[in-house]
Amino acid sequence: MSSPDEIAKAVLFLGSDDSSYMIGIELFVDRGMAQIRTRAIAATSAIRAAIAQAI
């Protein structure tokens, strides 16, 4: 879980001119947890597919 300071920095960035060219994205402020979950789901799906082929 992110700290309030990390979330505040993301909000300040999005409200600044530095983010003026950013459109249509999701900015995750979760210390990389979304990436870890995505990789785990992909690995689980690959393992299930391999088992299904072996049966």
C-alpha positions in Angstrom: 0.0 0.0 0.0 1.2 3.4 -0.8 1.9 6.1 1.7 -0.1 9.3 1.7 3.1 11.2 0.7 3.5 9.0 -2.4 -0.1 9.5 -3.4 0.2 13.3 -2.9 3.2 13.4 -5.2 1.3 11.6 -7.9 -1.6 14.0 -7.5 0.7 17.0 -7.7 2.4 15.6 -10.8 -1.0 15.1 -12.5 -2.0 18.6 -11.6 1.2 20.2 -13.0 2.3 21.2 -16.4 4.7 18.3 -16.5 1.8 15.9 -17.1 0.2 18.1 -19.9 1.0 15.5 -22.6 -0.4 12.5 -20.7 -3.8 11.4 -21.8 -5.7 8.1 -21.5 -3.4 6.3 -19.0 -3.8 4.7 -15.6 -1.2 5.9 -13.1 -0.7 3.2 -10.5 0.6 4.3 -7.2 0.7 0.9 -5.5 4.4 0.2 -5.1 4.3 -2.2 -8.1 1.6 -4.5 -6.8 -0.5 -4.3 -9.9 2.5 -5.6 -12.0 3.1 -8.4 -9.6 -0.5 -9.5 -9.7 -0.6 -9.3 -13.5 2.5 -11.5 -13.8 1.1 -14.0 -11.3 -2.2 -14.3 -13.3 -0.3 -14.8 -16.5 1.9 -17.5 -15.0 -1.1 -19.3 -13.6 -2.9 -19.2 -16.9 0.2 -20.6 -18.7 0.5 -23.4 -16.1 -3.1 -24.4 -16.5 -2.8 -24.4 -20.3 0.2 -26.7 -20.1 -1.5 -29.1 -17.7 -4.6 -29.2 -20.0 -2.5 -30.1 -23.0 -0.7 -32.8 -21.0 -3.9 -34.5 -20.0 
